[in-house]
């Protein structure tokens, strides 16, 4: 995502499908479970990956694209919870 770009956090439960490829987590698609009419978002490209710490939790971040929109998927590796942010 471009620094300074507006973002919107999508609240609610998120389900993310990943594969583990050579020891690396690679997101493939995600669903917003609290939005029953929302379509599954297919990840067409992982644009960038980075991690940071929030207290004792390591957060794995993925800037991903579905070909139209850019999202940030964040995995809290301590709680195994996901967060989704969309670029506006």
N, C-alpha and C positions, 0 to 999 in steps of 0.2 A: 504494500500500500504506500501511497505517496505521503510523506510527512506533511502534516497540516491539513490533510484531507478529512472532511467530516465523516464520522462513523456512527452507526446506530447498533447498539447491542440488542440482539434478538433474545428476549427473555423466554424462560420456560425450559422444558426438558428437550434435550437434543440426543439423538441417536446417531452415532457415526460408525461407518464401516471402514475398517482399515485392514491393510495387509502388513505383515512384517517381512521386509525384504532386506536380506543381508544385515539383520540386526537393526533396521531402521523402520520406524512407523511411517506408513504411507496412507493418507486418507483417500478413500474412493468415492464415498457419497455420504450425505447426511440428511436426516429428517428432523423437522421441527415438530415434536410430538404434540405440543399444545395447540397446534394449528392443523386440524384434521384436513382442511382443504388445500393445504400447502403441498406442492409437489416435491418429490425427492430431488435433492440437488446433486447432480452428478459432477464430481470433480474431474475436470478435463486437464488441469495443469496445477502442479504445486509450484508456485512462483518463487517462494522463499521460505526458509525454515530458520528458526532461532529459538533459544530457550532463555529463561530467566528464573530467578528465585522469588517466591512470595513466602516469606518466613521459611519454614522447613520444606515447603513444597516446591518441587521443580515443575515449571510450566513449559510445556512444549508448544510452540506456536507455529502455525502453518498459514501462509498467505496462499489461498487457493482461488482458482477461477473456474466457473462453469462455462466459460466462453463468452459470457455477457457481463456478469457481475463478479466482483472480487469480494472475498470473505476472509476473515481471520478465524481459524479454528484454534482453540486453546485447550490443551489437555492438562489438567492438574494431576500429576502422577502420584500424589499422596492420597487424594480422595477418589481418583479415577472418574472425574467429572469433566464434561466438556462445556465450553462457552463458545458462542458464535457471534461475531461482529460483522456487519456488512458495510462496505464503503458506500457513501451516499454521493 
